[in-house]
Amino acid sequence: MWIRLSEISPHGVAVSTPVSLAQLGLANEAWRTDGPVRMHLMVTREAELIVVGGDVSATLRIPCSRCLQECTYPVNGTVQLSLAPEGARGSVEGAHQLTEEDLEQLYYREGGFETNDIVREQLLLSIPMRVVCRPECRGLCATCGKNLNEGPCGCPEPAPSRLAEQLKRWQSGERHEG
């Protein structure tokens, strides 16, 4: 949803709209939602800065990183950021040390900004790198690919590697040179 600066009253503007993954440009990801992504934002102006606060929530269906079965992952992200006019970046010639403030500052242009960009970013930042269906998930057999949560696969246990044996000896305090 495009918010024009002229639409932001002195008291701010509330934005509470459900959006789909397709609207966020995330339709081709390996996950889907149970219902829409919900955003509840309050947009205010402080001189040239636009301040956006609120929350983003969704229930995602994501493949487990271990067994690849689809699992439910609730996302509840908090939005608290400010946007400055694009011209406020200034121009810096040559090498420049970025500060933490530089990394956190977003910019708007053309008299407004897109809320879907903010929602997409907050949604992606709320998802961990590895989602597991449950902590005790056993994953897939490295040999045949069977889901080990459904029972053993019958493949022989792989022989421990020489490196693993050395690591076990080292952990137990037994030192072997050579």
C-alpha positions, 0 to 999 in steps of 0.5 A, a space after each residue: 500500500 502506497 502512503 503519500 506524505 500528504 495523507 499523513 495528518 498531524 495525528 498520523 494515519 493508521 494502516 491496518 490491512 491484510 496482505 498476501 504473500 503475492 502482494 509482498 513479492 514472496 509468492 515463490 518462496 518455499 512457504 505459505 501462510 494460513 490466512 493473510 499477513 496482517 499489519 497494524 501500523 501507525 505512521 506519523 511525521 516529525 518534520 521531514 522524518 516519517 515514523 512507522 510503528 506497529 506489528 506484523 503477524 502471520 502463521 506460516 507453513 514452512 518446511 522443517 529444516 531437518 525432515 522437510 515436513 511442513 510445519 506451522 510457524 507463528 510470526 509476530 514482528 514489531 515494527 519501529 523505524 523512521 524514514 528520511 527523505 532520500 536527499 538526506 543521505 548526502 553524498 560521500 566521496 571515497 571511503 566512508 565508515 558506516 555507523 549503526 545509524 546509517 544501517 538502520 536508516 530507511 529512506 522515502 522518495 517521490 512523496 511517499 513510501 510503500 508499506 508492503 516493503 516494510 512488512 516484507 522486511 519485518 516478516 523475513 527478519 522474523 523467520 529463523 534461518 532453520 525452522 524445525 517442526 519440533 526440537 526432537 525431530 530426527 530428520 531424514 536418513 542420509 542414505 535412503 532419505 526416509 523420514 526418521 520421525 516415522 520410524 527406523 529406515 533399516 539402513 546400516 549405521 555408517 561407520 564412524 569416521 577417523 576424524 570422529 574417533 579422534 574427536 571422541 578421544 580428545 573429548 574424553 581426555 585421551 591424547 594421541 600424537 600422530 
